[in-house]
Amino acid sequence: MEINSGLFLLVGAALFSIGLAIVILKRHAIMVLMGIELMLNAVNLNLIAFSQNDPVRLQGQLFSLFVMIVAAAEAAIALAIILQVYRHFNTVQLDELNELKK
Amino acid sequence: MVQLVFYLFIVFTLGSALAVLLTKNVLYAAFFLLLTLLGVAGLFVLAGADFLAVSQIMIYVGGVLVLIIFGVMLTHKPDTGKTDFTQPNFILTKHRSWLWALLVAGGIFSVLYRALVRGNFVLLNQQAASYRSTVDTIGRQLMTEFLIPFEMAGVLLLVALIGATTIAASSRNK
Protein backbone atom coordinates (compact mmCIF):
# COMPACT_ATOMS: atom_id res chain seq x y z
CA MET A 1 0.00 0.00 0.00
CA GLU A 2 1.39 3.40 -0.93
CA ILE A 3 -0.07 5.29 2.01
CA ASN A 4 2.01 7.97 3.63
CA SER A 5 1.83 6.98 7.29
CA GLY A 6 2.87 10.41 8.46
CA LEU A 7 -0.51 11.70 7.29
CA PHE A 8 -2.22 9.56 9.93
CA LEU A 9 -0.36 11.50 12.58
CA LEU A 10 -1.36 14.85 11.04
CA VAL A 11 -5.00 13.78 10.83
CA GLY A 12 -4.78 12.65 14.46
CA ALA A 13 -3.36 16.03 15.47
CA ALA A 14 -6.09 17.88 13.56
CA LEU A 15 -8.85 15.72 15.09
CA PHE A 16 -7.39 16.26 18.55
CA SER A 17 -7.33 20.03 18.06
CA ILE A 18 -10.91 20.06 16.76
CA GLY A 19 -12.01 18.00 19.76
CA LEU A 20 -10.24 20.37 22.11
CA ALA A 21 -11.89 23.36 20.42
CA ILE A 22 -15.29 21.70 20.85
CA VAL A 23 -14.63 21.08 24.55
CA ILE A 24 -13.64 24.70 25.09
CA LEU A 25 -16.22 26.34 22.85
CA LYS A 26 -19.51 24.60 23.56
CA ARG A 27 -21.59 25.15 26.65
CA HIS A 28 -23.83 22.11 26.32
CA ALA A 29 -22.60 19.27 28.54
CA ILE A 30 -23.22 16.60 25.91
CA MET A 31 -21.29 18.57 23.29
CA VAL A 32 -18.32 18.61 25.68
CA LEU A 33 -18.65 14.84 25.93
CA MET A 34 -18.60 14.59 22.12
CA GLY A 35 -15.39 16.63 22.04
CA ILE A 36 -13.78 14.25 24.51
CA GLU A 37 -14.79 11.28 22.36
CA LEU A 38 -13.19 12.97 19.33
CA MET A 39 -9.96 13.50 21.24
CA LEU A 40 -9.88 9.85 22.30
CA ASN A 41 -10.40 8.84 18.67
CA ALA A 42 -7.49 11.00 17.57
CA VAL A 43 -5.23 9.28 20.07
CA ASN A 44 -6.41 5.88 18.85
CA LEU A 45 -5.55 6.89 15.29
CA ASN A 46 -1.98 7.68 16.33
CA LEU A 47 -1.58 4.39 18.18
CA ILE A 48 -2.87 2.42 15.22
CA ALA A 49 -0.70 4.28 12.73
CA PHE A 50 2.38 3.24 14.66
CA SER A 51 1.06 -0.25 15.26
CA GLN A 52 0.97 -1.21 11.58
CA ASN A 53 4.72 -1.72 11.63
CA ASP A 54 4.49 -4.04 14.62
CA PRO A 55 2.51 -7.00 13.28
CA VAL A 56 3.88 -9.51 15.78
CA ARG A 57 2.86 -7.92 19.06
CA LEU A 58 0.31 -5.30 17.93
CA GLN A 59 0.74 -3.34 21.15
CA GLY A 60 -0.69 -0.13 19.69
CA GLN A 61 -3.87 -1.79 18.51
CA LEU A 62 -4.40 -3.52 21.83
CA PHE A 63 -3.81 -0.28 23.71
CA SER A 64 -6.37 1.49 21.56
CA LEU A 65 -8.81 -1.38 22.16
CA PHE A 66 -8.52 -0.71 25.89
CA VAL A 67 -8.88 3.03 25.26
CA MET A 68 -12.15 2.28 23.48
CA ILE A 69 -13.40 0.18 26.39
CA VAL A 70 -12.60 2.91 28.89
CA ALA A 71 -14.22 5.50 26.61
CA ALA A 72 -17.43 3.47 26.46
CA ALA A 73 -17.53 3.17 30.27
CA GLU A 74 -16.79 6.88 30.59
CA ALA A 75 -19.60 7.82 28.20
CA ALA A 76 -22.13 5.72 30.11
CA ILE A 77 -21.18 7.23 33.49
CA ALA A 78 -21.01 10.76 32.10
CA LEU A 79 -24.46 10.53 30.56
CA ALA A 80 -25.90 9.18 33.81
CA ILE A 81 -24.40 12.16 35.63
CA ILE A 82 -25.72 14.56 32.99
CA LEU A 83 -29.21 13.08 33.40
CA GLN A 84 -29.04 13.66 37.16
CA VAL A 85 -27.79 17.22 36.59
CA TYR A 86 -30.71 17.83 34.26
CA ARG A 87 -33.19 16.53 36.83
CA HIS A 88 -31.66 18.77 39.48
CA PHE A 89 -31.15 22.02 37.56
CA ASN A 90 -33.50 21.60 34.58
CA THR A 91 -30.70 22.62 32.23
CA VAL A 92 -27.46 21.17 30.92
CA GLN A 93 -25.88 24.41 29.71
CA LEU A 94 -22.71 24.26 31.76
CA ASP A 95 -22.45 27.96 32.58
CA GLU A 96 -25.84 27.92 34.28
CA LEU A 97 -24.80 25.25 36.78
CA ASN A 98 -23.42 27.51 39.44
CA GLU A 99 -24.34 26.05 42.81
CA LEU A 100 -23.62 22.82 44.59
CA LYS A 101 -26.91 22.45 46.46
CA LYS A 102 -30.44 23.44 45.84
CA MET B 1 -6.50 4.00 -5.95
CA VAL B 2 -5.88 3.21 -2.29
CA GLN B 3 -4.32 6.62 -1.93
CA LEU B 4 -7.40 8.28 -3.38
CA VAL B 5 -9.65 6.44 -0.91
CA PHE B 6 -7.27 7.45 1.86
CA TYR B 7 -7.54 11.15 0.97
CA LEU B 8 -11.31 10.85 0.63
CA PHE B 9 -11.56 9.38 4.12
CA ILE B 10 -9.33 12.13 5.52
CA VAL B 11 -11.49 14.85 3.97
CA PHE B 12 -14.65 13.08 5.14
CA THR B 13 -13.39 12.70 8.72
CA LEU B 14 -11.99 16.19 9.14
CA GLY B 15 -14.95 17.81 7.35
CA SER B 16 -17.55 16.20 9.57
CA ALA B 17 -15.43 16.91 12.66
CA LEU B 18 -15.39 20.58 11.63
CA ALA B 19 -19.15 20.40 11.15
CA VAL B 20 -19.49 19.16 14.75
CA LEU B 21 -17.48 22.19 15.78
CA LEU B 22 -19.44 24.68 13.69
CA THR B 23 -23.06 23.59 14.10
CA LYS B 24 -25.12 24.98 16.94
CA ASN B 25 -27.70 22.22 16.92
CA VAL B 26 -26.74 19.45 19.34
CA LEU B 27 -28.70 16.81 17.45
CA TYR B 28 -26.99 17.66 14.15
CA ALA B 29 -23.66 17.57 15.97
CA ALA B 30 -24.46 14.04 17.15
CA PHE B 31 -25.16 12.92 13.59
CA PHE B 32 -22.00 14.61 12.28
CA LEU B 33 -20.13 12.80 15.05
CA LEU B 34 -21.54 9.58 13.57
CA LEU B 35 -19.96 10.47 10.21
CA THR B 36 -16.66 11.33 11.90
CA LEU B 37 -16.53 8.03 13.73
CA LEU B 38 -17.30 6.13 10.54
CA GLY B 39 -14.50 8.02 8.77
CA VAL B 40 -12.09 7.14 11.55
CA ALA B 41 -13.14 3.50 11.18
CA GLY B 42 -12.26 3.74 7.48
CA LEU B 43 -8.85 5.17 8.37
CA PHE B 44 -8.36 2.24 10.75
CA VAL B 45 -8.97 -0.16 7.87
CA LEU B 46 -6.44 1.70 5.74
CA ALA B 47 -3.90 1.41 8.58
CA GLY B 48 -4.36 -2.35 8.54
CA ALA B 49 -6.43 -2.62 11.71
CA ASP B 50 -9.52 -4.50 10.58
CA PHE B 51 -10.59 -5.77 14.01
CA LEU B 52 -10.25 -2.31 15.52
CA ALA B 53 -12.34 -0.81 12.72
CA VAL B 54 -15.18 -3.23 13.37
CA SER B 55 -14.94 -2.62 17.12
CA GLN B 56 -14.95 1.13 16.45
CA ILE B 57 -18.19 0.81 14.51
CA MET B 58 -19.77 -1.51 17.08
CA ILE B 59 -18.67 0.33 20.23
CA TYR B 60 -18.82 3.95 19.12
CA VAL B 61 -21.50 4.02 16.45
CA GLY B 62 -23.61 1.25 17.94
CA GLY B 63 -23.13 2.06 21.61
CA VAL B 64 -21.71 5.41 22.58
CA LEU B 65 -23.48 7.41 19.89
CA VAL B 66 -26.87 5.87 20.64
CA LEU B 67 -26.28 6.73 24.31
CA ILE B 68 -25.36 10.30 23.35
CA ILE B 69 -28.47 10.73 21.21
CA PHE B 70 -30.61 9.34 24.04
CA GLY B 71 -28.89 11.81 26.35
CA VAL B 72 -29.61 14.71 24.00
CA MET B 73 -33.27 13.80 23.78
CA LEU B 74 -33.74 13.12 27.49
CA THR B 75 -32.21 16.45 28.52
CA HIS B 76 -34.27 18.61 26.20
CA LYS B 77 -37.13 20.83 27.28
CA PRO B 78 -39.70 20.94 24.49
CA ASP B 79 -41.39 24.26 23.87
CA THR B 80 -44.62 24.37 25.78
CA GLY B 81 -47.74 23.85 23.78
CA LYS B 82 -46.72 23.83 20.17
CA THR B 83 -45.36 20.71 18.60
CA ASP B 84 -44.66 21.08 14.92
CA PHE B 85 -43.63 17.83 13.34
CA THR B 86 -42.73 19.45 10.03
CA GLN B 87 -39.87 21.44 11.55
CA PRO B 88 -36.48 19.96 12.43
CA ASN B 89 -35.51 19.75 16.08
CA PHE B 90 -33.73 22.80 17.41
CA ILE B 91 -31.81 21.64 20.45
CA LEU B 92 -29.32 24.43 20.61
CA THR B 93 -26.06 24.88 22.42
CA LYS B 94 -24.58 28.19 23.37
CA HIS B 95 -21.05 29.12 22.40
CA ARG B 96 -18.39 30.72 24.49
CA SER B 97 -16.21 33.23 22.71
CA TRP B 98 -14.31 31.84 19.75
CA LEU B 99 -11.10 33.58 20.79
CA TRP B 100 -9.95 31.18 23.46
CA ALA B 101 -11.05 28.06 21.63
CA LEU B 102 -9.20 29.04 18.47
CA LEU B 103 -6.19 30.24 20.43
CA VAL B 104 -5.78 27.04 22.46
CA ALA B 105 -6.71 24.57 19.72
CA GLY B 106 -4.72 26.39 17.04
CA GLY B 107 -1.73 26.64 19.36
CA ILE B 108 -1.83 22.93 20.16
CA PHE B 109 -2.23 22.08 16.48
CA SER B 110 0.66 24.27 15.38
CA VAL B 111 2.94 22.78 18.03
CA LEU B 112 1.94 19.24 17.06
CA TYR B 113 2.29 20.06 13.36
CA ARG B 114 5.80 21.42 13.75
CA ALA B 115 6.81 18.43 15.88
CA LEU B 116 5.34 15.91 13.45
CA VAL B 117 6.79 17.52 10.33
CA ARG B 118 10.24 17.88 11.81
CA GLY B 119 10.26 14.52 13.55
CA ASN B 120 11.84 11.61 11.75
CA PHE B 121 9.88 8.52 12.75
CA VAL B 122 12.06 5.53 12.06
CA LEU B 123 9.19 3.13 12.62
CA LEU B 124 6.97 4.82 10.05
CA ASN B 125 9.68 5.01 7.40
CA GLN B 126 9.97 1.25 7.32
CA GLN B 127 8.04 -0.58 4.69
CA ALA B 128 4.81 -1.67 6.32
CA ALA B 129 4.31 -5.39 6.61
CA SER B 130 2.10 -6.89 3.96
CA TYR B 131 -1.53 -6.98 5.00
CA ARG B 132 -2.91 -9.87 6.94
CA SER B 133 -5.82 -10.14 9.32
CA THR B 134 -5.08 -9.03 12.87
CA VAL B 135 -7.88 -10.96 14.59
CA ASP B 136 -5.66 -13.96 15.24
CA THR B 137 -2.86 -11.94 16.80
CA ILE B 138 -5.21 -9.82 18.90
CA GLY B 139 -6.92 -12.89 20.31
CA ARG B 140 -3.62 -14.50 21.19
CA GLN B 141 -2.24 -11.31 22.71
CA LEU B 142 -5.37 -10.78 24.82
CA MET B 143 -5.00 -14.22 26.33
CA THR B 144 -1.26 -14.01 26.96
CA GLU B 145 0.51 -10.68 27.25
CA PHE B 146 -2.54 -8.53 27.95
CA LEU B 147 -4.49 -10.97 30.11
CA ILE B 148 -4.55 -8.83 33.26
CA PRO B 149 -5.66 -5.61 31.50
CA PHE B 150 -8.29 -7.70 29.70
CA GLU B 151 -9.73 -8.99 32.99
CA MET B 152 -9.51 -5.51 34.50
CA ALA B 153 -11.46 -4.15 31.53
CA GLY B 154 -14.19 -6.70 32.21
CA VAL B 155 -14.40 -5.64 35.86
CA LEU B 156 -14.33 -1.97 34.83
CA LEU B 157 -17.23 -2.47 32.45
CA LEU B 158 -19.25 -4.26 35.13
CA VAL B 159 -18.56 -1.48 37.63
CA ALA B 160 -19.46 1.17 35.05
CA LEU B 161 -22.70 -0.64 34.21
CA ILE B 162 -23.78 -0.87 37.85
CA GLY B 163 -22.61 2.66 38.56
CA ALA B 164 -24.42 4.18 35.59
CA THR B 165 -27.72 2.51 36.46
CA THR B 166 -27.38 3.47 40.11
CA ILE B 167 -26.60 7.11 39.36
CA ALA B 168 -29.27 7.48 36.70
CA ALA B 169 -32.01 5.87 38.81
CA SER B 170 -31.19 7.23 42.26
CA SER B 171 -33.74 10.03 42.27
CA ARG B 172 -36.60 7.57 42.27
CA ASN B 173 -35.99 6.63 45.91
CA LYS B 174 -36.68 10.09 47.23
Chai-1 contact restraints between the chains, C-beta under 6 A:
chainA,res_idxA,chainB,res_idxB,connection_type,confidence,min_distance_angstrom,max_distance_angstrom,comment,restraint_id
A,M1,B,V2,contact,1.0,0.0,6.0,A-B,restraint_1
A,E2,B,Q3,contact,1.0,0.0,6.0,A-B,restraint_2
A,I3,B,F6,contact,1.0,0.0,6.0,A-B,restraint_3
A,S5,B,L124,contact,1.0,0.0,6.0,A-B,restraint_4
A,L9,B,L116,contact,1.0,0.0,6.0,A-B,restraint_5
A,V11,B,I10,contact,1.0,0.0,6.0,A-B,restraint_6
A,A13,B,F109,contact,1.0,0.0,6.0,A-B,restraint_7
A,A13,B,L112,contact,1.0,0.0,6.0,A-B,restraint_8
A,A14,B,L14,contact,1.0,0.0,6.0,A-B,restraint_9
A,L15,B,A17,contact,1.0,0.0,6.0,A-B,restraint_10
A,S17,B,A105,contact,1.0,0.0,6.0,A-B,restraint_11
A,S17,B,I108,contact,1.0,0.0,6.0,A-B,restraint_12
A,S17,B,F109,contact,1.0,0.0,6.0,A-B,restraint_13
A,I18,B,A17,contact,1.0,0.0,6.0,A-B,restraint_14
A,I18,B,L21,contact,1.0,0.0,6.0,A-B,restraint_15
A,L20,B,A105,contact,1.0,0.0,6.0,A-B,restraint_16
A,A21,B,L21,contact,1.0,0.0,6.0,A-B,restraint_17
A,A21,B,A101,contact,1.0,0.0,6.0,A-B,restraint_18
A,A21,B,A105,contact,1.0,0.0,6.0,A-B,restraint_19
A,I22,B,L21,contact,1.0,0.0,6.0,A-B,restraint_20
A,I24,B,A101,contact,1.0,0.0,6.0,A-B,restraint_21
A,I24,B,V104,contact,1.0,0.0,6.0,A-B,restraint_22
A,L25,B,H95,contact,1.0,0.0,6.0,A-B,restraint_23
A,L25,B,R96,contact,1.0,0.0,6.0,A-B,restraint_24
A,L25,B,A101,contact,1.0,0.0,6.0,A-B,restraint_25
A,K26,B,T93,contact,1.0,0.0,6.0,A-B,restraint_26
A,R27,B,T93,contact,1.0,0.0,6.0,A-B,restraint_27
A,R27,B,K94,contact,1.0,0.0,6.0,A-B,restraint_28
A,H28,B,V26,contact,1.0,0.0,6.0,A-B,restraint_29
A,H28,B,T93,contact,1.0,0.0,6.0,A-B,restraint_30
A,I30,B,G71,contact,1.0,0.0,6.0,A-B,restraint_31
A,I30,B,V72,contact,1.0,0.0,6.0,A-B,restraint_32
A,M31,B,T93,contact,1.0,0.0,6.0,A-B,restraint_33
A,M34,B,L33,contact,1.0,0.0,6.0,A-B,restraint_34
A,N41,B,V40,contact,1.0,0.0,6.0,A-B,restraint_35
A,I48,B,F44,contact,1.0,0.0,6.0,A-B,restraint_36
A,I48,B,A47,contact,1.0,0.0,6.0,A-B,restraint_37
A,I48,B,A49,contact,1.0,0.0,6.0,A-B,restraint_38
A,A49,B,A47,contact,1.0,0.0,6.0,A-B,restraint_39
A,F50,B,L123,contact,1.0,0.0,6.0,A-B,restraint_40
A,Q52,B,A47,contact,1.0,0.0,6.0,A-B,restraint_41
A,Q52,B,G48,contact,1.0,0.0,6.0,A-B,restraint_42
A,Q52,B,A128,contact,1.0,0.0,6.0,A-B,restraint_43
A,N53,B,L123,contact,1.0,0.0,6.0,A-B,restraint_44
A,N53,B,Q126,contact,1.0,0.0,6.0,A-B,restraint_45
A,N53,B,A128,contact,1.0,0.0,6.0,A-B,restraint_46
A,P55,B,A129,contact,1.0,0.0,6.0,A-B,restraint_47
A,L58,B,T137,contact,1.0,0.0,6.0,A-B,restraint_48
A,L58,B,Q141,contact,1.0,0.0,6.0,A-B,restraint_49
A,Q61,B,A49,contact,1.0,0.0,6.0,A-B,restraint_50
A,Q61,B,L52,contact,1.0,0.0,6.0,A-B,restraint_51
A,L62,B,Q141,contact,1.0,0.0,6.0,A-B,restraint_52
A,L62,B,F146,contact,1.0,0.0,6.0,A-B,restraint_53
A,F66,B,P149,contact,1.0,0.0,6.0,A-B,restraint_54
A,F66,B,A153,contact,1.0,0.0,6.0,A-B,restraint_55
A,M68,B,I59,contact,1.0,0.0,6.0,A-B,restraint_56
A,I69,B,A153,contact,1.0,0.0,6.0,A-B,restraint_57
A,A72,B,I59,contact,1.0,0.0,6.0,A-B,restraint_58
A,A72,B,G63,contact,1.0,0.0,6.0,A-B,restraint_59
A,A72,B,V64,contact,1.0,0.0,6.0,A-B,restraint_60
A,A73,B,L156,contact,1.0,0.0,6.0,A-B,restraint_61
A,A73,B,L157,contact,1.0,0.0,6.0,A-B,restraint_62
A,A73,B,A160,contact,1.0,0.0,6.0,A-B,restraint_63
A,A75,B,V64,contact,1.0,0.0,6.0,A-B,restraint_64
A,A75,B,L67,contact,1.0,0.0,6.0,A-B,restraint_65
A,A76,B,A160,contact,1.0,0.0,6.0,A-B,restraint_66
A,A76,B,A164,contact,1.0,0.0,6.0,A-B,restraint_67
A,I77,B,A160,contact,1.0,0.0,6.0,A-B,restraint_68
A,I77,B,G163,contact,1.0,0.0,6.0,A-B,restraint_69
A,I77,B,A164,contact,1.0,0.0,6.0,A-B,restraint_70
A,L79,B,L67,contact,1.0,0.0,6.0,A-B,restraint_71
A,L79,B,G71,contact,1.0,0.0,6.0,A-B,restraint_72
A,A80,B,A164,contact,1.0,0.0,6.0,A-B,restraint_73
A,A80,B,I167,contact,1.0,0.0,6.0,A-B,restraint_74
A,A80,B,A168,contact,1.0,0.0,6.0,A-B,restraint_75
A,I82,B,G71,contact,1.0,0.0,6.0,A-B,restraint_76
A,L83,B,A168,contact,1.0,0.0,6.0,A-B,restraint_77
A,Y86,B,T75,contact,1.0,0.0,6.0,A-B,restraint_78
A,R87,B,S171,contact,1.0,0.0,6.0,A-B,restraint_79
A,V92,B,T75,contact,1.0,0.0,6.0,A-B,restraint_80
A,Q93,B,K94,contact,1.0,0.0,6.0,A-B,restraint_81
